């Protein structure tokens, strides 16, 4: 009824069955058992290159399959059932250009933005790691096309006081930013009801669009799906939960439970767990005495 601003589906079928909720990132890639021709799974296009590249080990219903080939024209990855004593990790490089911000706010002395971003991701190699020991067996290059898409992101400036403190202590503040970025991505699914594979990020000492050190967290789907917008709205809770994650993790130098990421383009090199805690404490420190955050929804440049 138009007068009540409601619409009702009048057919007798079930329309939701024709909507693939796992393929919002484009045409999915089918994982096929080459021995039987059976389709094992459909992998969303946004994550396919990280999971079903040639040589990848894929776990399907408790069984391991090794991907032999990837046909991008037919959108098919052929795999074979095989018991192996290793697993694989893709190495991905990301580049994020910032567009116009649709919202920004001052959090203490730090300005935070939510807005448009253009992302270029490319899986360039993969490693085979021994099960249980995590020993790196080898690394092989991959020739896969880059994926470029427009999305939405949240990004923020770095507190200069914390960067100065890390510098005076001989710390590596880019490694601290890198670790903080990973931890923020890992904790965001608690607020946005998503998977960490749905989120990407970048930490950089000087971003070309701002001329400043930045941590950028973006939706891993074209157009954005509201993940980082939720993080922007719940920023204090997000930062505080990330800090608790780091401080309460019993590991010494960082682990997959806190600051390591399964999709890190640098294979989790150059991470400073303690430095990440310093940065997050600095981000939160001014908020206890600062007035309410100042908001703006006008279009600005990042």
N, C-alpha and C positions, 0 to 999 in steps of 0.2 A: 504494500500500500504506500503510494507516494505521499499521501497526506500525513501519515504517521512516521515517515522517513524509515520505513522498514520494507525489506524485500524477502519473499519466501520462494524457495525452490519447489516447483510444482510437479516435477517428474518423480518416477518411482525408483530410479536407480540410485546408486551411492556415488556421487561425483568425486568424493575425496580419494577414491581408489585410483583415479587417473592422475592424481597430482603427486609427483615424486618429491618428497620433502628432502631427499638427500642430493638433489641435483640443482640447487639454486644457483650454483656457480657456473652453469653451462651444461653442455652435453656430457653426461657421465661416461666413464670408460668401464667396459665390462671386463671383469676378470674371468677367464675361461679356462677350464681344465682341458688341456690339449689331448689327453687320453680319451675323454668321453665326450667332449664338446659341450659339456654342461656349463651354464653360466653360474659361477660361484657367488659373485657379488657385483654390484654396480658402485663404482667409486666416484664421488663427486669430482668434477673437473678441477675445482680449486685445489684439491689435495692429491690428485692422481699422480702427478710427477714426483711427489715425495714418497709415494707408497708402492707404486707398481712400475717403476723403472726397470729396464733390463738388468737382471741380476738381483733384484730385490727379493727378500724373504718376506712372505706374507702369511699371516696367521689367520686361518679361516675355520671357525668352529672347532678349535683345538688342533687342527691339522696344519702342517707347514707346507707351503707351496713356494717354489722358486720361479720367478718370472723369467721366461726365456726371451720373449720379444714383445714389443709395444708397437702396434699398428695405429698410428694417429688418424689415418684416413678412415679406417673402419671403426675406430674407437674401441679397440680390443687389445687386451693384454693376455697373451697365452702363457700358461703356467703349468708346472708339473708337480705332482705330489712327491715330496722328498723329505726324508729326515736329515736334518743338518744340525751341527753343533755350534752354529754361529747365527747372528742376526745382522741386519743391515741398517745403516743410517745414511740418509741423503744429506748432502751438503748444498745449501741454497744461499745464493747471494740476493740481497734485496736493495732496491733503491727507492726512496720515497721523496717525492716532491710535494710541497705543501701549497695548497691553493687558498682560497678565501675562507676565513673563519666565519661561521654563522653564530658563534657564541664565544664569549671569553669572560673570565672573572679573575679578580685579584685575590689570591689565597695568601694572606699575610703579605709577604714581599715578593711573592712569585706569581707571575701571570700564567694562566692556563687557558688553552684554546680547544675548541671543538669545531671541526670544519672539514673542508674537502681536501683530498689527497689523491695523487696519482702514483700508483705502485708498479714497479717492475720487479718481478721475481723470476729467478732462473736456477734450476737444479743443475749443478755443474759436475758433481762427482758423488760417489758413495763409498762408505767404509764397511768392511766386514769385521765384526767384533765377536770374539769368543764368548760363548755363553758362560755366565757365572764369574769368569775372571775379568771380563771386559777388555781383554787384550786385543789391540788392533792387529788384525791379520794382514790386511792390505787396504789400499784405496785405489779405486778405478775411476777414470774420467767418464762423463756422460755428455752426449750431444743431444740435448733436448731444447726445444724452443723456449724463449722467454715468454712469460705471461704478463701482460700489461693491462691494468684496469683502473678505473676511477672508483674511489671508495670514500669512506668517512673515517676520521681519525681524531684522537685526542692527543695533544702534545703540551709540554710545559717547559718553561725555562728552568735552568739549574740555579739553586741558591748559591750565590757567589761566596758567601761565608764558608759553606761546607767545602766548596772546591778549593778555597784558600787553605782551609784546615788540612785537607788531604795532601795538598802540595807541600805544606810545611813539614808534615810528618813523613814525607817521602813516598806517599801513596800514589797509586796510579788512578787518577779520577775517571779516566775513560773506562778502565776495567770496573770501577765502582758503578758507573752509569750502566754499563753492559749487564752487570749482575742485577742491578735494580730493575732494569727493563725486563729481564727474564722472569724475575720474581713477580713483577706486576702482571705480566701475561699469565703466569701460572695461577694467580689468585683471582683474576677477574671472572672466571667462570662461576665462582661462588655468588657473584652479584648479578651476572647477566644471563645465567642459565644457558651456557654454551659449552663447547669443547675448546681446549686450548689450541687445537689445530684450526679453529675458526678465526684465530687472532694472529696478527703479525706485529712485528715491532722493529724499531731501529734506534740505536743510540749513537750519537755522533758528536765529535768535539766542536765542530763548526758546521752548522747546516747552511748550504748555499742560499736558501730562501730566507733565512733569518739572521745569519751571521753570528749565531750563538750556539752554545752547547744545548742539545735538545734530546729528550726522550720522546719518542713518537710511538703510539700504540694505535694500530689500525684494524678495521674490520677486513677479514680475509675474503670478502665476497664483493663482486662488482656492485656498486651503488651503496654498499653498506647495509647492514641489517639491524642496526641499533645497539650493537654490543658496546662499542666505545662511547656512545652517547650515554648509556647507563653508567659507565665508569666515570664520565664527566659529571653526571648528576650526583653520584655518590663518592666523590673524589676523596674526601677526608676518610671515610670508612675504608675505601680501597687502599689508600696509602697506609693507614693504621694496620689493616689486616696483613698487608705485605710486610710491614716491619715486624709484626708478631711472628709471621712465618719464618723470617730470617733469624730473629733472635731466639726463637724456641727450637729451631732445628739443631740437633746435637752434633752435627758434622763439624769438622774443623774449617775446611777451606771451601765448602760448597758441594752440593750433591743434587741429584735429580729431584729431590723433595723440596729444594729451596731455590737455588739460583741457576741450575743447569737446565737446558732446554733440549728436547729431542729434535728440534728443527733449526738449531743454531747454524748459521752459515760459517762460523769459525770453529765448529766442532767444540764449542765450550772452552776455547782457549781465552786467556786474558779476562778472567772473572775475579773480582775482589768482593767477597761476601761481607767482610767487615766494613769496607768502604761503602757498600750499598746501604748498610744500616746507618752509617754516618749521614749519607745523603737523605734518606727517608726521615731520620730524626730532625734534620734541618728543615725539611719541607713542612713537617708538622709542628715544629717548635714555635713559630710565630703565630700559629692559629689559636693557641690558648688565650693569648692576650689581645689578638687582633679583633677588630669589629667584624661584623658579618661580611662575608665575601661580596664584593661588588660584581654585579652581573651586567652583561650587555648582550642583546640578541641581534645587533645590527651587523651587516656584512663588513668585515675588515680584511686586511691582508695580514697573513701570518708572518 
